[in-house]
Amino acid sequence: MEKIFRLYAGGMSPKGIARLLNEERVPAPRTIRGRGQHGWSWTTICGTRQKGLGILRNSIYIGRPVWNRTRKVYNPDTGKRAWRMRPQAAWVTQDAPRLRIIPDDLWARAQALAEERRRNAKGNFRGQRPKYLFSGLLRCGECGSHFVIQQRGYYGCSAYAHKGPAVCANNRLVPRERIERLLLQSIFEELCAPDILARIQRRFVARVAELTGGIRAAQRHRDAELERARAELANIEAAIRQSVVTATTRRMLEDAEAKIARLEAEASRPVARVVPLPSVVEQMFRDLQATLSTDTDAARATLRRLLGEIPLRREGRYLDAELRLNVGSLIPISVVPEEGLEPPRA
């Protein structure tokens, strides 16, 4: 830890420190549950001033541990618990000199430099929304990290950029505009190929037949049950006309009449039918292309549903993109009432 503080106070950036530690094979802090060991990150070193987290911001290294910074809350919608920060006024700071490993003067120099860099930083990058068409969709096929925009509008592996070649050796960069153009060209050329269109049509027809068959089967079952109920009611009425009136026949008569009323009410409801959205597959592709050119957020969501994440691997001097099309996701089909129908827009 003292080495990290001295390197930082000497002018090295958190990213440079992370790359150096990874090159020297220094074990990184514990991993997040469910994630693999991906080495040191500049965020682990830098942390955040508001939360008092990160190596450079954690006062435990000068013998002042802080308690009660977080609380666990229950989300009734998901059924899960999550950690939330408490106000700084609720934090509890204790003096524990035995935990000190960083001298006061070194701590002060590091904090002053961190504050100076924070003031001089350009912009505030916290909580930025995805900006480009493939933001969040491109992943390194070698380490699993995201491909992110780096210098001069180039996409590159974030692990290589932030942690160095000791963590990931994928050093390829690709211009954003070029990869967007090539990926979209591949997507539409493959989607519009005759064999792909034929496969989509087959899946579409099969799904419509499946839903239609279920609806019709339910209608036939209800009609048969209604016919049986009416026949039973006729038998009960015949018995009553022959003066066979008992408490049992009266109860049977009431039950039969109630059952018929229920089934007839169900039969009078609007008949459900299957509606494809849209019904013509070629129109669906035109709508998708229009979305890509007019609404980046909607287009990104469509691409995520269509492709998932796109791994990028080195192939000599180039990057190889693996596209896995989920053509079934392009066939939204729903069951809607027959009466009062206004087909929703795709």
VENHURA-V643878 format. One record per backbone hydrogen bond with DSSP energy under -0.5 kcal/mol. CO is the residue of the C=O (numbers start at 0). NH is the residue of the N-H. Records with the same first field share a line. If there is no record, write none. Layout:
BEGIN
CO->NH, NH
END
This chain:
BEGIN
0->4
1->5
2->6
3->7
4->8
5->9
6->11
7->10
12->16
13->17
14->18
15->19
16->20
17->21
18->22
19->23
20->25
21->24
31->34
35->37
40->43, 44
41->45
42->46
43->54
44->55
47->51, 52
52->47
53->56, 57
54->57
56->58
57->60
58->61, 63
59->62
60->100, 101
62->95
64->93
66->91
68->85
70->72, 83
72->81
73->75
74->78, 79
79->74
81->72
83->70
86->89
87->90
90->92
91->66
93->95
95->98
96->99
102->106
103->107
104->108
105->109
106->110
107->111
108->112
109->113
110->114
111->115
112->116
113->117
114->118
115->119
116->120
120->122
124->127
131->134
133->136, 137
136->309
137->146
138->311
139->143
144->139
145->147, 157
147->155
149->152
150->153
152->175
153->149
154->173
155->147
156->160
157->161
158->162, 163
159->163
163->166, 167
168->170
173->154
174->178
175->179
176->180
177->181
178->182
179->183
180->184
181->185
182->186
183->187
184->188
185->189
186->190
187->191
189->192
192->196
193->197
194->198
195->199
196->200
197->201
198->202
199->203
200->204
201->205
202->206
203->207
204->208
205->209
206->210
207->211
208->212
209->213
210->214
211->215
212->216
213->217
214->218
215->219
216->220
217->221
218->222
219->223
220->224
221->225
222->226
223->227
224->228
225->229
226->230
227->231
228->232
229->233
230->234
231->235
232->236
233->237
234->238
235->239
236->240
237->241
238->243
239->242
242->244
243->245
245->249
246->250
247->251
248->252
249->253
250->254
251->255
252->256
253->257
254->258
255->259
256->260
257->261
258->262
259->263
260->264
261->265
262->266
263->267
264->268
265->268
270->337
272->335
274->333
278->280
279->283
280->284
281->285
282->286
283->287
284->288
285->289
286->290
287->291
288->292
289->293
290->293, 294
294->298
295->299
296->300
297->301
298->302
299->303
300->304
301->305
302->306, 307
303->307
305->325
308->310
309->138
310->321
311->140
312->319
314->317
317->314
318->320
319->312
320->322
321->310, 323
322->324
324->326
325->328
326->329
327->330
329->331
330->332
331->276
333->274, 335
335->272
337->340
END
